[in-house]
Amino acid sequence: MPLPAGVHWFSPTLPIHVFKARAEGPTAVVQAGIHGDEVAGVHALEELLEEEVRPSHGTLIVVPVMNPPAYRARLRMPIGGLDLNRCFPGDADAPERELRLARRFMDLMLDERPVLCLTLHESKKRFRPDIVPSFGQTLVYGVEPRPPVVDRVLSRLNERFTEDEESFDPLHYPVSTSSTEVTVQAVGCVGLCFETWMGFDEGRRIKMHKAVVELLLDDVGVRKL
Ligand SMILES: [Zn+2]
């Protein structure tokens, strides 16, 4: 069963914000902080929540910090922990916290059947086509052919971010145990990872994350601009 509107807690520090519009429409899920050292997406979602972001149609689900212990440590994963974004689809009976959390999140995705699952990431390396892997300033997708929404959103994003090195590229980079890719396979939605380059100051990166959320929600019809 889909969650009702409100804040639901996967743990005392892991809120799942569910907003429902009066008008019918699809469901979009936006999450950040699956890697604890990638803070701009976390702060962008917290700002959007403070600004009372709401869907105009359907359901918007916001998870600002997927892995609170990693975020507090400002590490990709907490010391002694697992990389949460390599734990999907997870295991409800596993001793590892990350595998149990991944399974809980997958069950949420199966209940909610989103059309979009967006994960906000950051990277120390700026993307260059000849450097593999490099992710900074990309919108990453895991399936071919490239979902058309990627090019539509990147062209709008690149109208807003025109300074040196700011422009964003599409990048095909499947990761079989990531939250987005496993969700795509299970639900058939569009799954994207947005990656900013940490070479920019945090305020600029937060603006980029807020912009991609706004543009993607507009494109899928959950929050029309
Ligand atoms: Zn990441």
Boltz pocket constraint, residues with backbone or C-beta under 6 A from the ligand:
constraints:
  - pocket:
      binder: B
      contacts: [[A, 35], [A, 38], [A, 120], [A, 121], [A, 122]]
      max_distance: 6.0
